[in-house]
Amino acid sequence: MKREVVPCLRAPGIRKTELAHPWHSARLANLGQEIGRGCPSKLRKRIVILGSTGSVGKQALEVVRAESQYFEVIGLTAKDNWRLLKQQAQEFSPSAVALANKKNVSKLEGLRRGVKIFGGEEGILELIESLPADLILSCIVGKAALIPTMKALNSGRNVGLANKESMVMAGRLLMEEAHQRGNLLIPVDSEQSAIFQCLQGHRIEDVRRMYLTASGGPFRDWQGDFGKITPEQSLSHPRWDMGPKVSLDSATLANKALEVIETSHLFEIELDRIEILIHPQSIVHSLVEFVDGSILAQLGITDMRLPIHYALNFPERRASHLPHLGLSQLDRLSFESPDYEKFPALRLGYRAGKEGGTLPAVFNAVDEEAGRAFLSRRITFPGIARLIERVMGQHRVIANPCLEEILEVDEWAREKTRELVGKIDS
């Protein structure tokens, strides 16, 4: 049976004045019949998970495990965790696996006969190109996701994007590639998924403002000395169960800065029309305000498996194995503006997004490197934002960079950050 590719957020030939997310009913009907309820196993949606041993990747496999009648895992990749990758491959029987660390590829031997094993970063790209995936879920953390995500789009694959850094670094290029290839690009992060859902059937011109919600992290009410914050404290997120990089970014609110830039690219909307709201309960995942004064919000349990479930099943909305939100049990829903002085990384991220060009890539690179330095106790918590501001101030922005220029700037920013570690807090 022919598998039809659904267009991306705004595919070629669709005028910007049309629906913000122009999923044509006939195409959706065809896709729904193909991957719909009660399909024989050969028509299950074929999934590749990039970064399957990370936090989001493992949760995606939990969803697949609970809804195996709808999904077939045909590819898995990891950076270095060969033990968990091997366990996952033994359970889900993919056609191919890839490990970025070539040194440990031999340890994947012993998988069932016929499983292709790829090694190195180039091996991940080979896996992407070789497998006939219906959806590639990009769950790799940080900069490492950029090239594989671009490769997935370039190969004509639909992408579920659970990595914001690649969109921050090269959002313009990724969206151009998606438009050109006619790929489906589904946001998986809870905030962007919420906006994506609220926009279904609406024109982007009718949007007045988008609101991204943030829990505020572990230091929303912190009254102590920020210079004495420990890595352990920064990784204790009050609401979400995430990996160390995202948890730390949530503590500094750099995560929200990255999401603002990502949202601007994904939905082709100016940064001035995107606001952050601190929402400690993490029940409202984001909101869209329209020009008539109406506001649509997406509410749900505080669990990444919910937006993952939505992305995997799109365009269908199926019953899930997850608990439902009990509205009658909610005590309150509160919202407040963020403190840009207390969390300067958020202010710096807005600045990077507004100036554009290569500055968002610099912001992202310094944030990653400074975060590693803090977690290894080489700088203080405030030193993260100080490093971001210092390196951004030394960068000469390239307005419309190509991918090669973005990668060169990324490496420059990382080297500059490493040079400054040890000096920034003195």
C-alpha positions as CSV (number, residue, x, y, z in Angstrom):
1,M,0.0,0.0,0.0
2,K,1.3,3.4,-0.8
3,R,2.2,5.5,2.2
4,E,1.4,9.1,1.6
5,V,3.5,11.9,3.1
6,V,1.6,14.6,5.0
7,P,3.0,18.1,4.5
8,C,4.9,20.0,7.2
9,L,3.6,23.0,9.2
10,R,3.3,25.0,6.0
11,A,4.1,23.0,3.0
12,P,5.1,24.4,-0.5
13,G,2.1,25.7,-2.3
14,I,0.2,26.6,0.9
15,R,-0.2,30.3,1.2
16,K,0.6,31.8,4.6
17,T,-2.9,33.2,4.8
18,E,-4.3,29.7,4.8
19,L,-4.7,27.6,7.9
20,A,-1.6,27.7,10.2
21,H,-1.5,23.9,10.1
22,P,-3.1,22.9,6.8
23,W,-3.8,19.2,7.2
24,H,-6.1,18.4,4.3
25,S,-8.9,16.1,5.3
26,A,-8.5,13.8,2.4
27,R,-4.8,13.3,3.2
28,L,-5.6,12.7,6.9
29,A,-8.2,10.2,6.0
30,N,-5.8,8.2,3.8
31,L,-3.2,8.3,6.5
32,G,-5.7,7.4,9.2
33,Q,-6.8,4.4,7.2
34,E,-3.2,3.3,6.7
35,I,-2.1,3.5,10.4
36,G,-5.6,3.4,11.9
37,R,-7.2,1.3,14.5
38,G,-7.2,-2.4,14.0
39,C,-4.6,-2.3,11.2
40,P,-2.8,-5.5,10.5
41,S,0.8,-5.6,11.9
42,K,2.4,-4.9,8.6
43,L,0.7,-1.5,8.5
44,R,1.7,-0.4,12.0
45,K,3.5,2.9,11.9
46,R,7.2,2.4,11.5
47,I,9.2,4.3,14.1
48,V,12.9,5.2,14.4
49,I,14.0,6.6,17.8
50,L,17.2,8.7,17.7
51,G,18.5,8.8,21.3
52,S,16.5,5.9,22.6
53,T,18.5,5.5,25.8
54,G,17.9,9.1,27.0
55,S,15.0,10.3,29.1
56,V,12.6,11.1,26.3
57,G,13.7,8.1,24.2
58,K,13.0,5.7,27.1
59,Q,9.5,7.3,27.6
60,A,8.8,7.0,23.9
61,L,9.5,3.3,24.1
62,E,7.1,3.0,27.1
63,V,4.4,4.4,24.9
64,V,5.2,2.0,22.1
65,R,5.3,-0.9,24.6
66,A,1.8,0.0,25.8
67,E,0.4,0.5,22.3
68,S,2.3,-2.1,20.3
69,Q,-0.6,-2.8,18.1
70,Y,-0.1,0.6,16.4
71,F,3.7,0.9,16.3
72,E,6.7,-1.0,15.0
73,V,10.1,0.1,16.1
74,I,12.5,-0.4,13.1
75,G,15.5,1.6,14.3
76,L,17.2,2.7,17.6
77,T,20.3,4.8,18.2
78,A,22.3,5.8,21.2
79,K,25.4,7.8,22.0
80,D,27.3,5.4,24.3
81,N,24.9,3.4,26.5
82,W,25.4,0.1,24.6
83,R,24.0,-2.0,27.4
84,L,20.6,-0.3,27.4
85,L,20.5,-0.1,23.6
86,K,21.1,-3.8,23.5
87,Q,18.3,-4.5,25.9
88,Q,16.0,-2.3,23.9
89,A,16.9,-4.0,20.7
90,Q,16.3,-7.4,22.2
91,E,12.8,-6.4,23.3
92,F,11.7,-4.4,20.3
93,S,13.5,-6.3,17.5
94,P,14.4,-3.3,15.3
95,S,15.8,-3.8,11.8
96,A,18.9,-1.7,12.7
97,V,20.7,-0.1,15.6
98,A,23.4,2.5,15.8
99,L,25.9,3.5,18.5
100,A,27.7,6.8,18.1
101,N,30.7,5.6,20.1
102,K,32.5,3.3,17.7
103,K,34.6,1.8,20.4
104,N,31.7,-0.1,21.9
105,V,29.9,-1.1,18.7
106,S,31.4,-4.7,19.0
107,K,29.5,-5.1,22.3
108,L,26.2,-5.0,20.4
109,E,27.1,-8.4,18.8
110,G,24.8,-11.2,19.7
111,L,21.6,-9.4,18.6
112,R,19.2,-11.5,16.6
113,R,20.3,-12.4,13.1
114,G,19.6,-9.8,10.4
115,V,19.9,-6.8,12.7
116,K,22.1,-4.2,11.0
117,I,24.6,-2.6,13.4
118,F,26.0,0.9,12.5
119,G,28.8,2.7,14.3
120,G,29.8,6.3,14.7
121,E,27.9,9.5,14.0
122,E,28.1,8.7,10.3
123,G,26.5,5.3,11.1
124,I,23.5,7.1,12.6
125,L,23.0,9.0,9.3
126,E,23.3,5.7,7.4
127,L,20.6,4.1,9.6
128,I,18.3,7.1,9.0
129,E,18.7,6.9,5.2
130,S,18.4,3.1,5.0
131,L,15.2,2.6,7.0
132,P,11.7,3.2,5.5
133,A,10.4,5.0,8.6
134,D,7.0,6.6,8.8
135,L,8.2,8.8,11.7
136,I,11.7,9.5,13.1
137,L,11.6,10.7,16.7
138,S,14.5,13.0,17.3
139,C,15.3,12.6,21.1
140,I,19.1,13.2,21.0
141,V,20.1,15.9,23.5
142,G,21.8,19.1,22.6
143,K,23.8,20.0,19.5
144,A,24.3,16.3,18.5
145,A,20.7,16.2,17.2
146,L,21.2,18.8,14.5
147,I,22.8,16.8,11.7
148,P,20.6,13.6,12.3
149,T,17.4,15.8,12.3
150,M,18.5,17.5,9.1
151,K,19.3,14.1,7.6
152,A,15.9,12.8,8.5
153,L,14.1,15.7,6.8
154,N,16.5,15.6,3.8
155,S,15.7,11.9,3.4
156,G,12.0,12.6,3.1
157,R,11.1,11.3,6.6
158,N,8.4,12.7,8.9
159,V,10.0,13.9,12.1
160,G,8.8,14.1,15.7
161,L,11.0,16.8,17.2
162,A,11.9,16.3,20.9
163,N,15.1,18.3,20.6
164,K,14.9,22.1,20.8
165,E,18.6,22.8,20.4
166,S,18.7,21.9,16.7
167,M,15.9,24.2,16.0
168,V,17.6,27.0,18.0
169,M,20.8,26.6,16.1
170,A,19.4,26.2,12.6
171,G,15.6,26.7,12.7
172,R,15.5,28.6,9.4
173,L,17.4,25.8,7.6
174,L,15.4,23.0,9.2
175,M,12.1,24.7,8.3
176,E,13.2,25.4,4.8
177,E,14.2,21.7,4.4
178,A,10.8,20.6,5.8
179,H,8.9,22.9,3.4
180,Q,10.9,21.8,0.4
181,R,10.6,18.1,1.1
182,G,7.0,18.3,2.2
183,N,7.7,16.5,5.5
184,L,5.5,16.4,8.6
185,L,7.3,18.1,11.5
186,I,5.6,17.5,14.9
187,P,6.8,19.2,18.0
188,V,7.1,16.7,21.0
189,D,8.2,19.0,23.8
190,S,5.1,19.6,26.0
191,E,4.9,23.3,25.4
192,Q,5.2,23.3,21.7
193,S,2.9,20.3,21.5
194,A,0.3,22.3,23.4
195,I,0.6,25.2,21.0
196,F,0.5,22.8,18.0
197,Q,-2.7,21.3,19.3
198,C,-4.3,24.7,20.1
199,L,-3.6,25.9,16.5
200,Q,-5.3,23.1,14.7
201,G,-7.9,24.6,12.4
202,H,-6.8,28.2,13.0
203,R,-4.9,30.7,10.9
204,I,-1.6,32.0,12.2
205,E,-2.7,35.6,11.3
206,D,-5.5,35.2,13.9
207,V,-3.0,34.6,16.7
208,R,-2.3,37.7,18.9
209,R,0.1,36.0,21.3
210,M,1.5,32.7,22.4
211,Y,2.2,31.9,26.0
212,L,4.8,29.2,27.0
213,T,4.4,28.0,30.5
214,A,7.3,27.2,32.9
215,S,7.2,25.6,36.3
216,G,9.8,28.1,37.5
217,G,12.2,25.3,38.3
218,P,13.7,24.5,41.8
219,F,14.7,28.1,42.5
220,R,11.5,30.0,41.8
221,D,11.2,31.0,45.4
222,W,14.9,30.7,46.3
223,Q,15.9,33.4,48.8
224,G,19.5,32.2,49.4
225,D,22.8,32.9,47.7
226,F,22.6,31.7,44.1
227,G,26.4,31.3,44.2
228,K,26.0,28.5,46.7
229,I,23.6,26.5,44.7
230,T,24.9,22.9,44.1
231,P,24.6,20.7,41.1
232,E,22.5,18.3,43.1
233,Q,20.0,21.1,44.0
234,S,19.8,22.3,40.4
235,L,18.9,18.8,39.2
236,S,16.0,18.4,41.6
237,H,13.1,19.6,39.4
238,P,9.8,20.0,41.3
239,R,7.6,18.7,38.6
240,W,9.3,16.9,35.7
241,D,11.5,13.8,35.5
242,M,14.2,14.8,33.0
243,G,17.8,14.2,32.2
244,P,20.6,16.4,33.7
245,K,20.9,18.8,30.7
246,V,17.2,19.7,30.5
247,S,16.9,19.8,34.3
248,L,19.7,22.3,34.7
249,D,18.3,24.4,31.9
250,S,15.0,24.4,33.7
251,A,16.8,25.6,36.8
252,T,18.4,28.6,35.0
253,L,15.3,29.1,32.8
254,A,17.7,28.8,29.8
255,N,15.3,26.1,28.8
256,K,12.5,28.6,28.3
257,A,14.8,30.9,26.3
258,L,15.6,28.0,24.0
259,E,11.9,27.2,23.7
260,V,11.0,30.8,22.7
261,I,13.4,30.6,19.8
262,E,12.2,27.1,18.8
263,T,8.6,28.3,18.9
264,S,9.3,31.3,16.8
265,H,10.8,29.0,14.1
266,L,8.2,26.2,14.3
267,F,5.2,28.4,14.1
268,E,6.8,31.3,12.1
269,I,5.8,34.0,14.6
270,E,7.8,36.9,15.9
271,L,9.5,36.6,19.3
272,D,7.6,39.7,20.5
273,R,4.4,37.7,20.3
274,I,5.7,34.9,22.5
275,E,5.6,35.3,26.3
276,I,6.7,33.2,29.2
277,L,4.3,32.5,32.1
278,I,5.5,30.9,35.3
279,H,2.9,28.3,36.2
280,P,4.1,26.2,39.1
281,Q,1.4,23.5,38.8
282,S,2.6,22.5,35.3
283,I,-1.0,21.6,34.3
284,V,-1.5,24.1,31.6
285,H,1.3,23.3,29.1
286,S,0.9,26.4,26.9
287,L,-1.8,28.8,25.6
288,V,-2.6,30.7,22.4
289,E,-4.5,34.0,22.5
290,F,-6.4,35.0,19.4
291,V,-7.2,38.5,18.0
292,D,-10.8,38.3,19.2
293,G,-9.6,37.9,22.8
294,S,-10.3,34.1,23.1
295,I,-7.5,32.0,24.7
296,L,-7.1,28.3,24.0
297,A,-5.0,26.2,26.4
298,Q,-3.9,22.6,26.5
299,L,-4.1,20.9,29.9
300,G,-2.9,17.6,30.9
301,I,-1.0,15.5,33.5
302,T,2.7,16.4,34.1
303,D,4.1,13.5,32.1
304,M,6.2,13.7,28.9
305,R,4.5,10.5,27.7
306,L,1.4,12.5,26.9
307,P,2.9,14.7,24.2
308,I,4.9,11.7,23.0
309,H,1.7,9.7,22.7
310,Y,0.1,12.6,20.7
311,A,3.0,12.9,18.3
312,L,3.3,9.2,17.7
313,N,-0.4,8.9,16.9
314,F,-0.9,12.1,14.9
315,P,-3.1,12.8,13.0
316,E,-5.2,10.3,15.1
317,R,-6.2,11.1,18.7
318,R,-6.3,7.7,20.3
319,A,-7.1,6.6,23.9
320,S,-3.9,6.3,25.9
321,H,-2.8,4.1,28.8
322,L,-1.9,7.2,30.8
323,P,-3.9,8.5,33.7
324,H,-6.3,11.4,33.0
325,L,-6.3,14.8,34.6
326,G,-8.8,15.1,37.4
327,L,-10.0,18.7,37.2
328,S,-12.1,18.5,40.3
329,Q,-9.0,17.6,42.3
330,L,-7.1,20.7,41.2
331,D,-6.6,23.2,44.0
332,R,-5.5,26.2,41.9
333,L,-3.9,27.3,38.7
334,S,-1.7,30.3,39.1
335,F,0.4,32.3,36.6
336,E,3.0,35.0,37.1
337,S,5.7,36.8,35.0
338,P,9.3,35.5,35.2
339,D,12.0,37.4,37.1
340,Y,14.5,38.4,34.3
341,E,17.0,39.8,36.8
342,K,16.9,36.6,39.0
343,F,17.2,34.4,35.9
344,P,19.4,36.4,33.4
345,A,19.7,33.4,31.0
346,L,16.1,34.0,30.0
347,R,16.8,37.6,29.1
348,L,19.9,36.6,27.1
349,G,18.0,34.0,25.2
350,Y,15.4,36.6,24.1
351,R,18.2,38.8,23.0
352,A,19.8,36.0,21.0
353,G,16.5,35.2,19.3
354,K,15.7,38.8,18.4
355,E,19.1,39.4,16.9
356,G,19.0,36.1,15.1
357,G,21.6,34.9,12.7
358,T,24.3,32.9,14.4
359,L,23.6,34.4,17.9
360,P,21.1,31.7,19.0
361,A,23.7,29.0,18.1
362,V,26.2,30.9,20.3
363,F,23.7,31.0,23.1
364,N,23.0,27.3,22.8
365,A,26.7,26.3,22.6
366,V,27.7,28.4,25.7
367,D,24.8,27.2,27.7
368,E,25.8,23.5,27.0
369,E,29.4,24.1,27.8
370,A,28.8,26.3,30.9
371,G,26.3,23.7,32.1
372,R,28.9,21.0,32.0
373,A,31.3,23.2,33.8
374,F,28.8,23.9,36.6
375,L,27.8,20.2,36.9
376,S,31.5,19.3,37.3
377,R,31.8,22.1,39.9
378,R,34.2,24.3,37.9
379,I,32.0,27.4,37.9
380,T,29.1,28.6,40.1
381,F,25.5,28.6,39.2
382,P,25.5,32.4,38.3
383,G,28.6,31.7,36.2
384,I,26.5,30.0,33.6
385,A,24.7,33.2,32.6
386,R,27.9,35.2,33.0
387,L,29.6,33.0,30.4
388,I,26.7,33.2,28.1
389,E,26.7,37.0,28.2
390,R,30.5,37.3,27.9
391,V,30.8,35.0,24.8
392,M,27.7,36.5,23.1
393,G,29.3,39.9,23.5
394,Q,32.4,38.8,21.7
395,H,30.6,37.3,18.7
396,R,30.2,39.0,15.4
397,V,26.8,37.8,14.1
398,I,26.3,36.3,10.6
399,A,22.9,37.2,9.5
400,N,21.9,34.3,7.2
401,P,24.3,31.5,7.9
402,C,24.6,28.3,6.0
403,L,24.9,25.0,8.0
404,E,28.7,25.0,7.8
405,E,28.9,28.5,9.2
406,I,26.5,27.5,12.1
407,L,28.7,24.6,13.0
408,E,31.9,26.7,12.8
409,V,30.3,29.3,15.1
410,D,29.1,26.6,17.4
411,E,32.7,25.3,17.8
412,W,34.1,28.8,18.2
413,A,31.6,29.5,21.0
414,R,32.5,26.2,22.8
415,E,36.2,26.9,22.6
416,K,35.7,30.4,23.9
417,T,33.6,29.2,26.8
418,R,36.2,26.6,27.8
419,E,38.8,29.3,27.8
420,L,36.8,31.5,30.1
421,V,35.9,28.8,32.6
422,G,37.9,29.5,35.8
423,K,38.0,33.2,35.1
424,I,34.3,34.0,35.0
425,D,33.8,33.8,38.8
426,S,37.0,35.4,39.8
